[in-house]
Amino acid sequence: MAQKQNQKVTILYRDSYIANLFEGVDRLHSAASDGKMHELTSLTPQEMTSWLQELVYTAQETISEINRQSVRKEVVLRVIDPNKRD
């Protein structure tokens, strides 16, 4: 008989992690608005734009997947009695 192993699960995406991610992107936005991107990064504008587009795409896909999962969980199956007449 196989023994059950206790596996420790580490939750990576707490509110604080998402808040820090948002803060980083918000700082990039402020620097871009002020024309000071060079103070925050050595990436070229094209490289930064490419990274941000990847982040936006991945975030949108993640939202779609979360919404799809929510819809799947909300599906209600009903049994219809073929002998019952209304």
C-alpha positions, 0 to 999 in steps of 0.5 A, spaced: 500 500 500 502 506 498 503 511 503 500 518 502 506 524 502 504 530 505 506 536 500 507 543 502 503 548 497 506 555 496 501 560 494 505 565 490 500 570 488 497 573 494 494 580 494 501 583 495 504 580 489 499 582 485 499 589 488 507 589 487 506 587 480 501 593 479 506 598 482 512 596 478 507 597 471 505 604 474 512 606 475 513 604 468 507 608 466 509 614 470 516 614 467 514 614 460 509 619 461 515 624 464 520 622 459 524 618 464 524 611 462 532 611 461 532 612 469 528 606 470 531 601 465 536 600 460 531 596 455 530 600 449 523 603 448 522 597 443 524 592 448 520 595 453 514 595 448 515 588 446 515 586 454 509 590 455 505 587 449 507 580 452 504 582 459 498 585 456 496 579 452 498 574 457 493 578 462 488 578 457 488 570 456 489 569 464 482 573 464 479 569 459 481 562 462 478 565 469 472 567 466 471 560 462 473 556 468 467 560 472 462 559 467 464 551 467 463 551 474 456 555 474 453 550 469 447 547 472 444 540 469 437 538 470 434 531 470 428 532 466 423 526 467 420 524 460 414 521 463 412 528 467 407 532 463 406 539 464 
